[in-house]
Amino acid sequence: MTVPVCVLDEFGFRVGGKDLSLRKIAVHTEVTHTDTRYFHGTLGLDILAQCTRMTFNFESMSFILE
């Protein structure tokens, strides 16, 4: 299946008090699935690689990116 997208040169956002950015992000411009409105995306190693430290707190079930 071919899906139309818009490519953003850069997408900047803030997580846990740290400014992060992703480059060359493909964004779907049309509905591709009946549950599309529930898809929020996944941040992976491209985000984690920008951080120097990650702290997991299993008591509060949270993590901190620095």
N, CA, C and O atoms as a GROMACS GRO file, in nm:
protein
  264
    1MET      N    1   0.085  -0.117   0.000
    1MET     CA    2   0.000   0.000   0.000
    1MET      C    3   0.090   0.124   0.000
    1MET      O    4   0.191   0.128   0.070
    2THR      N    5   0.054   0.222  -0.076
    2THR     CA    6   0.123   0.350  -0.078
    2THR      C    7   0.041   0.450   0.002
    2THR      O    8  -0.080   0.462  -0.016
    3VAL      N    9   0.108   0.521   0.092
    3VAL     CA   10   0.040   0.616   0.180
    3VAL      C   11   0.101   0.754   0.159
    3VAL      O   12   0.223   0.769   0.167
    4PRO      N   13   0.018   0.857   0.133
    4PRO     CA   14   0.072   0.991   0.117
    4PRO      C   15   0.122   1.045   0.251
    4PRO      O   16   0.056   1.028   0.354
    5VAL      N   17   0.238   1.109   0.248
    5VAL     CA   18   0.295   1.167   0.369
    5VAL      C   19   0.348   1.306   0.342
    5VAL      O   20   0.372   1.345   0.227
    6CYS      N   21   0.366   1.380   0.448
    6CYS     CA   22   0.434   1.509   0.445
    6CYS      C   23   0.562   1.489   0.526
    6CYS      O   24   0.556   1.438   0.638
    7VAL      N   25   0.677   1.528   0.472
    7VAL     CA   26   0.803   1.511   0.544
    7VAL      C   27   0.841   1.642   0.612
    7VAL      O   28   0.861   1.745   0.546
    8LEU      N   29   0.850   1.637   0.744
    8LEU     CA   30   0.894   1.754   0.821
    8LEU      C   31   1.045   1.752   0.831
    8LEU      O   32   1.104   1.648   0.865
    9ASP      N   33   1.109   1.863   0.803
    9ASP     CA   34   1.255   1.870   0.814
    9ASP      C   35   1.301   1.847   0.957
    9ASP      O   36   1.402   1.781   0.982
   10GLU      N   37   1.225   1.903   1.051
   10GLU     CA   38   1.260   1.886   1.192
   10GLU      C   39   1.134   1.897   1.277
   10GLU      O   40   1.046   1.978   1.248
   11PHE      N   41   1.126   1.815   1.381
   11PHE     CA   42   1.015   1.818   1.475
   11PHE      C   43   1.075   1.833   1.614
   11PHE      O   44   1.138   1.741   1.665
   12GLY      N   45   1.054   1.950   1.674
   12GLY     CA   46   1.110   1.977   1.806
   12GLY      C   47   1.005   1.964   1.914
   12GLY      O   48   0.889   1.999   1.892
   13PHE      N   49   1.044   1.914   2.031
   13PHE     CA   50   0.953   1.899   2.144
   13PHE      C   51   1.034   1.892   2.272
   13PHE      O   52   1.157   1.886   2.269
   14ARG      N   53   0.965   1.895   2.384
   14ARG     CA   54   1.031   1.896   2.515
   14ARG      C   55   0.979   1.778   2.597
   14ARG      O   56   0.858   1.759   2.608
   15VAL      N   57   1.070   1.701   2.654
   15VAL     CA   58   1.034   1.586   2.737
   15VAL      C   59   1.117   1.593   2.864
   15VAL      O   60   1.240   1.600   2.858
   16GLY      N   61   1.050   1.590   2.977
   16GLY     CA   62   1.121   1.589   3.105
   16GLY      C   63   1.218   1.705   3.123
   16GLY      O   64   1.323   1.689   3.183
   17GLY      N   65   1.181   1.821   3.070
   17GLY     CA   66   1.266   1.938   3.084
   17GLY      C   67   1.383   1.943   2.986
   17GLY      O   68   1.469   2.031   2.998
   18LYS      N   69   1.387   1.851   2.891
   18LYS     CA   70   1.497   1.849   2.794
   18LYS      C   71   1.440   1.873   2.654
   18LYS      O   72   1.340   1.812   2.615
   19ASP      N   73   1.504   1.964   2.579
   19ASP     CA   74   1.463   1.990   2.441
   19ASP      C   75   1.521   1.881   2.352
   19ASP      O   76   1.641   1.853   2.355
   20LEU      N   77   1.434   1.819   2.272
   20LEU     CA   78   1.475   1.714   2.179
   20LEU      C   79   1.422   1.747   2.041
   20LEU      O   80   1.331   1.828   2.026
   21SER      N   81   1.479   1.685   1.939
   21SER     CA   82   1.427   1.704   1.804
   21SER      C   83   1.453   1.579   1.721
   21SER      O   84   1.549   1.505   1.742
   22LEU      N   85   1.364   1.559   1.627
   22LEU     CA   86   1.377   1.451   1.530
   22LEU      C   87   1.385   1.516   1.393
   22LEU      O   88   1.319   1.617   1.368
   23ARG      N   89   1.464   1.459   1.305
   23ARG     CA   90   1.480   1.515   1.171
   23ARG      C   91   1.420   1.421   1.067
   23ARG      O   92   1.420   1.299   1.082
   24LYS      N   93   1.369   1.481   0.960
   24LYS     CA   94   1.310   1.407   0.847
   24LYS      C   95   1.202   1.309   0.895
   24LYS      O   96   1.215   1.188   0.880
   25ILE      N   97   1.095   1.365   0.951
   25ILE     CA   98   0.984   1.286   1.003
   25ILE      C   99   0.874   1.278   0.898
   25ILE      O  100   0.828   1.381   0.847
   26ALA      N  101   0.830   1.156   0.866
   26ALA     CA  102   0.719   1.136   0.772
   26ALA      C  103   0.589   1.134   0.850
   26ALA      O  104   0.573   1.055   0.944
   27VAL      N  105   0.496   1.221   0.813
   27VAL     CA  106   0.367   1.232   0.881
   27VAL      C  107   0.257   1.194   0.782
   27VAL      O  108   0.247   1.251   0.673
   28HIS      N  109   0.175   1.097   0.820
   28HIS     CA  110   0.063   1.057   0.734
   28HIS      C  111  -0.033   1.175   0.718
   28HIS      O  112  -0.063   1.245   0.816
   29THR      N  113  -0.082   1.197   0.598
   29THR     CA  114  -0.174   1.308   0.572
   29THR      C  115  -0.317   1.261   0.550
   29THR      O  116  -0.407   1.342   0.532
   30GLU      N  117  -0.337   1.129   0.552
   30GLU     CA  118  -0.471   1.072   0.536
   30GLU      C  119  -0.489   0.958   0.635
   30GLU      O  120  -0.393   0.898   0.682
   31VAL      N  121  -0.615   0.929   0.666
   31VAL     CA  122  -0.648   0.816   0.754
   31VAL      C  123  -0.604   0.687   0.685
   31VAL      O  124  -0.634   0.666   0.568
   32THR      N  125  -0.533   0.601   0.757
   32THR     CA  126  -0.482   0.477   0.699
   32THR      C  127  -0.542   0.353   0.763
   32THR      O  128  -0.521   0.242   0.714
   33HIS      N  129  -0.617   0.372   0.871
   33HIS     CA  130  -0.670   0.258   0.946
   33HIS      C  131  -0.792   0.306   1.023
   33HIS      O  132  -0.801   0.425   1.057
   34THR      N  133  -0.886   0.220   1.052
   34THR     CA  134  -1.007   0.262   1.124
   34THR      C  135  -0.976   0.314   1.264
   34THR      O  136  -1.053   0.393   1.318
   35ASP      N  137  -0.864   0.271   1.323
   35ASP     CA  138  -0.826   0.318   1.457
   35ASP      C  139  -0.716   0.424   1.453
   35ASP      O  140  -0.649   0.446   1.553
   36THR      N  141  -0.697   0.490   1.339
   36THR     CA  142  -0.590   0.588   1.324
   36THR      C  143  -0.593   0.694   1.433
   36THR      O  144  -0.487   0.737   1.479
   37ARG      N  145  -0.710   0.736   1.477
   37ARG     CA  146  -0.717   0.842   1.577
   37ARG      C  147  -0.659   0.798   1.712
   37ARG      O  148  -0.635   0.882   1.799
   38TYR      N  149  -0.636   0.668   1.730
   38TYR     CA  150  -0.578   0.618   1.855
   38TYR      C  151  -0.428   0.595   1.846
   38TYR      O  152  -0.366   0.559   1.946
   39PHE      N  153  -0.368   0.613   1.730
   39PHE     CA  154  -0.224   0.593   1.716
   39PHE      C  155  -0.153   0.721   1.757
   39PHE      O  156  -0.178   0.828   1.701
   40HIS      N  157  -0.065   0.710   1.854
   40HIS     CA  158   0.005   0.828   1.906
   40HIS      C  159   0.152   0.831   1.868
   40HIS      O  160   0.221   0.927   1.900
   41GLY      N  161   0.200   0.728   1.802
   41GLY     CA  162   0.341   0.723   1.763
   41GLY      C  163   0.426   0.657   1.869
   41GLY      O  164   0.383   0.637   1.983
   42THR      N  165   0.545   0.625   1.833
   42THR     CA  166   0.639   0.560   1.923
   42THR      C  167   0.774   0.630   1.912
   42THR      O  168   0.826   0.649   1.802
   43LEU      N  169   0.828   0.666   2.025
   43LEU     CA  170   0.961   0.725   2.026
   43LEU      C  171   1.059   0.614   2.062
   43LEU      O  172   1.038   0.544   2.161
   44GLY      N  173   1.162   0.599   1.984
   44GLY     CA  174   1.253   0.488   2.006
   44GLY      C  175   1.395   0.532   2.031
   44GLY      O  176   1.421   0.632   2.098
   45LEU      N  177   1.487   0.455   1.977
   45LEU     CA  178   1.629   0.480   2.000
   45LEU      C  179   1.673   0.615   1.947
   45LEU      O  180   1.771   0.670   1.998
   46ASP      N  181   1.605   0.669   1.847
   46ASP     CA  182   1.642   0.802   1.796
   46ASP      C  183   1.628   0.908   1.905
   46ASP      O  184   1.705   1.004   1.907
   47ILE      N  185   1.533   0.892   1.995
   47ILE     CA  186   1.517   0.985   2.107
   47ILE      C  187   1.614   0.950   2.219
   47ILE      O  188   1.682   1.038   2.272
   48LEU      N  189   1.621   0.822   2.254
   48LEU     CA  190   1.708   0.781   2.364
   48LEU      C  191   1.854   0.814   2.335
   48LEU      O  192   1.930   0.843   2.428
   49ALA      N  193   1.895   0.810   2.210
   49ALA     CA  194   2.034   0.837   2.172
   49ALA      C  195   2.072   0.983   2.200
   49ALA      O  196   2.190   1.015   2.212
   50GLN      N  197   1.973   1.071   2.209
   50GLN     CA  198   2.001   1.212   2.235
   50GLN      C  199   2.021   1.240   2.384
   50GLN      O  200   2.059   1.351   2.421
   51CYS      N  201   1.994   1.142   2.467
   51CYS     CA  202   2.005   1.159   2.612
   51CYS      C  203   2.134   1.098   2.663
   51CYS      O  204   2.185   1.000   2.608
   52THR      N  205   2.188   1.158   2.768
   52THR     CA  206   2.312   1.106   2.825
   52THR      C  207   2.286   1.012   2.942
   52THR      O  208   2.374   0.937   2.983
   53ARG      N  209   2.163   1.016   2.995
   53ARG     CA  210   2.131   0.933   3.111
   53ARG      C  211   1.982   0.901   3.114
   53ARG      O  212   1.900   0.986   3.080
   54MET      N  213   1.948   0.779   3.156
   54MET     CA  214   1.810   0.738   3.170
   54MET      C  215   1.795   0.669   3.306
   54MET      O  216   1.869   0.576   3.337
   55THR      N  217   1.699   0.716   3.386
   55THR     CA  218   1.677   0.660   3.519
   55THR      C  219   1.539   0.597   3.525
   55THR      O  220   1.438   0.663   3.499
   56PHE      N  221   1.534   0.468   3.558
   56PHE     CA  222   1.407   0.396   3.574
   56PHE      C  223   1.372   0.389   3.722
   56PHE      O  224   1.456   0.353   3.804
   57ASN      N  225   1.248   0.423   3.755
   57ASN     CA  226   1.199   0.412   3.892
   57ASN      C  227   1.085   0.311   3.890
   57ASN      O  228   0.974   0.342   3.845
   58PHE      N  229   1.112   0.190   3.937
   58PHE     CA  230   1.012   0.084   3.931
   58PHE      C  231   0.904   0.097   4.039
   58PHE      O  232   0.798   0.036   4.029
   59GLU      N  233   0.932   0.176   4.141
   59GLU     CA  234   0.828   0.199   4.244
   59GLU      C  235   0.718   0.288   4.187
   59GLU      O  236   0.600   0.260   4.206
   60SER      N  237   0.757   0.395   4.119
   60SER     CA  238   0.656   0.486   4.062
   60SER      C  239   0.623   0.452   3.916
   60SER      O  240   0.537   0.515   3.855
   61MET      N  241   0.694   0.350   3.862
   61MET     CA  242   0.675   0.309   3.722
   61MET      C  243   0.696   0.428   3.627
   61MET      O  244   0.611   0.458   3.543
   62SER      N  245   0.810   0.494   3.643
   62SER     CA  246   0.843   0.609   3.559
   62SER      C  247   0.989   0.602   3.518
   62SER      O  248   1.066   0.522   3.572
   63PHE      N  249   1.027   0.687   3.423
   63PHE     CA  250   1.168   0.700   3.389
   63PHE      C  251   1.198   0.845   3.354
   63PHE      O  252   1.111   0.920   3.310
   64ILE      N  253   1.323   0.882   3.376
   64ILE     CA  254   1.368   1.020   3.355
   64ILE      C  255   1.477   1.018   3.249
   64ILE      O  256   1.574   0.942   3.259
   65LEU      N  257   1.462   1.102   3.149
   65LEU     CA  258   1.565   1.117   3.045
   65LEU      C  259   1.641   1.245   3.072
   65LEU      O  260   1.581   1.350   3.093
   66GLU      N  261   1.773   1.236   3.070
   66GLU     CA  262   1.855   1.355   3.091
   66GLU      C  263   1.952   1.371   2.976
   66GLU      O  264   2.031   1.465   2.974
   0.00000   0.00000   0.00000
